[in-house]
Amino acid sequence: MQTLGDALFIADLHLEETRPETWQHARAVLNHAARMGLDLFILGDLFESWIGDDGVLDFEQQVIDALKQTTEAGSRVYLQHGNRDFLLGEAFLQATGATLLPDPWLCRSSQGKTLLSHGDAWCTDDVAYQQLRAQVRDPAWQQAMLAQPVEARRQLARQARQQSQAHQQQVAETLLDVNEQAIEQAFTQHDADLIIHGHTHRPACHRYSVAGRPRTRRVLGDWHPDAEVLLYRHGQFQPLNSSDFLHG
């Protein structure tokens, strides 16, 4: 089991060309993290959408180049698939020098066994979403999608975003959050002391007692263009606004 070094945890940047201010801020965070010698953990949804590694345009190439500079500076970059960029593949990893982690992924920190995840798998109350998640994570479905022409995939991605927005407006807020029983099961299954995840866009620190042991769940924020991020340095976790991280 890998032991964490000094690191910065981020999630849900949802980068896209129409939000240049978010990308400018994120790039500054990347550069600052590299200067500090931090490893970077991106827990899903780096991009608003990703139609395949063969669909890179100028904006996506900017992000790739910045991540490559980060890894070449000596920082390790780890990422997990989110519900928007689950088609990130081997070509992207080679171009950036990043490492793809399974979801969830167990490591060790000063707080004990630490479980990292995008977090959407624990939103089990949203049955329709879980059915969709199972479909798009299926290798056969992904292979069929990647066989479509690039422009056809772009159109499908636009439609998927519209459908996702409509779905979020129609369902109750509670359905969009993690299910507490699913979280407790994750703690027990992985014997974890700490869970770090994104997806819900509800940054917070939650305390639990599971099987007679204290546990902690930390939720990362999404970017508008700044976010609540999590700094792990000298064995201490510190939640920070990303703007404060830049000036700290």
Secondary structure as UniProt FT lines:
FT   STRAND          7..10
FT   TURN            17..18
FT   HELIX           20..35
FT   TURN            36..37
FT   STRAND          39..43
FT   HELIX           53..55
FT   HELIX           58..72
FT   TURN            73..74
FT   STRAND          77..80
FT   TURN            86..87
FT   HELIX           90..96
FT   STRAND          99..100
FT   STRAND          105..109
FT   TURN            110..111
FT   STRAND          112..117
FT   HELIX           120..122
FT   TURN            124..125
FT   HELIX           127..136
FT   HELIX           139..146
FT   HELIX           150..170
FT   HELIX           173..176
FT   HELIX           180..190
FT   STRAND          194..197
FT   STRAND          204..210
FT   TURN            211..212
FT   STRAND          213..219
FT   STRAND          228..233
FT   TURN            234..235
FT   STRAND          236..241
FT   HELIX           242..247
//
